[in-house]
Amino acid sequence: MLINETKELVWGGEVKFADTFIKRFLGLMFRKPRYALIFVLPTETRINASIHGFFMREAIDVIFLDSKRKVVDFTILRPWRLYTPKRPAKYIIEGPKGMLQTLRVEVGDVIKW
């Protein structure tokens, strides 16, 4: 479950963690996104938070958070595209389309899990 603490909204789907290099490397490649995957990055940077949609089957919703879990950027990532967040991020949440809309995500919101 993901919670937009700022707006008191909940996305009730399953949440998994990508907290190792291999899990971060694989992400949601070759999978149909049915859950949210939280990437825990070693450091809070912009370049290391870059993502790609290579080998993705469909578009996904992506939220970038700083170390305080405050939204610094978000996007809908389409297959075979690259994206670098506008601000440094410590956490990345990848999830199925509709997650952003359900949580009504805006820059500055605080997201908890």
Buried (B, 14 or more C-beta within 10 A) or exposed (E): EBBBEBEEBEBEBEBEBBEEEEBBEBBBEEBEBEBBBBBEBEEBEBEBBEBBBEEBEEBBBBBBBBEEBBBBBBBBBEEEBEBEBEBBBBBBBBBBEEBBEBBEBEEEBBBEE
